[in-house]
């Protein structure tokens, strides 16, 4: 009798479609292969400075302006062409991935980088800091409403218990700026921004942010 079980409950693989876009059939192939070798979590990194690969019905501008153009996936030597439709995953395609993964016993945990390393500003520059176009401005209340609405939509697509915000390491500004905006010293490592986003967004998401 062979009595065997995985040593680790979380056996994950990251897919980074923000830096290197992969078509839908390729994503499914990765999931099916992961299931064959007993991996059970796909950590889907969907946004970074390079591109925004998440389609949103609430904010269609995010992918329309932030995704890689069609025919360009981020590889060296493959240059984007102007005026070509962008490469991103529509809400229906993301639901298809989640369902396909479920059928293979795999969870899909999505990630959107907050507050830095993001391509949010390609569509909404007014939400970013003036000194760093890839950094959401933690002093603007509109940022948290925007994230709440976006994450609420994503929680209706991704059924996993967790939504990952990344919390990339980035100094948000001088302490005088942080204290003036009631952000506290912890915000120097973006901790309080993620905490505030969690407090505002989580009740409407139904997922742990």
Buried (B, 14 or more C-beta within 10 A) or exposed (E): EEEEEEEEEEBBBEBBBBBBBBEBEEBBEBBBEBBEEEBBBBBBBBBBBBBBBBBBEEBEEBBBBBBBBBEBBBEEEEEBEEEEEBBBBBBEBBBBBBEBBBEBEBBBBBBBBBBBBBBBBBBBEEBBBEEBBBBBBBBBEEBBEBBBBBBBBBBBBBBBEBBBBBBBEBEBBEEEBBEEBEBEEBBBBBBBBBBBBBEBBBEEBEBEB
